[in-house]
Amino acid sequence: MRTLTLRGGARVAVVAAQWYDAFGVVTSGRVQLELRDGEPGPVLGRDAGFWLRGTGVRALRNPGRRTARVRVVTPGPEPSHASQHPRTPATEGWRSGMNCMDDTQVVAGPAAGPTSHTHRTARLAGTGSLATLAAMAATTLGAALAQAVGVDFEVPDGGERIPLSGFAVVTGFFSVVGIVIAAALLRWSAHPAKRFVWTAVSLTALSWVPPLLSGADAATITALIGLHLVPATVMIPALARSLRTLHR
């Protein structure tokens, strides 16, 4: 019998030969089962029991900040099982520890590499920063082209024209907001990519309201709506793709 301790954000891979016939019970915190295709599985709370054989689960993950503990018991292998799963130094060490009745502990901290929350957030921020620069450049170029064909970007309220630098600043600001939303979803959501796409598309649609209510001419309104779509088409796919990769 063994107690597996998962600190916040920790992940432990499930090796079939090691977890064969293992039965686990969550004694504290929450544990999420990570499926074979990388998609997040169900989140198990306290007193939930589970078998891992034949389930397609490839890892156990602690989705929260509070330490989670799993009591794991593995019975001795039956003869037929032993022939199917030959003993190796790795599996023998695991089974000998699991079959003894001493209550030993295995402590897993936040996984190193891509599964570390800090590292994943840094990678997401890096991807978002590059996408932000691309979105700012594309939006400013689009505004310059619109001006070249006669769009004046004059807003009746105050009678001022929107300068090209204004498009870059606004695009950069809201792109950073998008990165922050993506980072929060990566930390707390079980489906960060799907939630982010839904949220970002909804916010993009809401961003069309101010141009429609501005009282500007039709050409300016159309151009502004189009320029809201430009950064969205850059930022949303880039961040959603990064979230899918980092959440695996």
C-alpha positions, 0 to 999 in steps of 0.5 A: 500500500502506498500514498501518492502525494500530488502537489498543486499542478503535479502530474504523474505518468501512468505506466501500464506495467506498473499500474496493472491491477492498481486500485486508487482512492483519493483521500484528499484534494482532487485528481484529474485523469488524463486520457490517452489522447491528451484530453482531460478526463474526469476530476475525482474528489475525496473518497472517489475510487478508481481502477486504471487497468484498461481505462486508457488513462495515461497520467494523473494530474492535480488540477488545483493548488491544494495538495492531493493524496491518493492511496494506492493498493496493488495485489500480488500478480496472478500467474497469468498476469505474471506471464503477460507482464514479466518482471523488470527492475522497474516494475519489480521495485514498484510492485515490491513497494506496493505489495508491502503493508508499510505505508510509504509515500511517493511525493510528486511536485509540479512536473518539470518541463512543459507540464510545470505551470510556471513554464507553461505560462511562460511559453504561452506568454511567449507565443502570445507576445509574438502573436501580439506583435504580428496583430499590431503590425497587421492591424496598422497595415490594414488601417493604412491601406483603408486610409489609402482608399479614402477611409478617413476614420473620423469619429463624429464625437469630437470630430477627431480622426483615429491616428494609425498609432492609435490602432497599434496601441489599442490592438496591443492592449486588448491582445495582452488582455487576451493573453491574460485570459488564456493564462487564467484558463490554462491554470484553472479550466479543464478545457482551456482551448475551447473556453478561450475560443468561446470567450475570445469570439464573444468579446470580438463580437462585442467589440463591434458595438462601439463602431456601430454606435459611433455615428461615423460614416458607413466606410469608417464603420465597415473598416473599423469592424474589419480591423477588429477582425484582423487581430482576432484572426491572428491572436485566437488561433495562435493562443488556442493552439498553444493552449491545446499543446500546453494542456496535454 
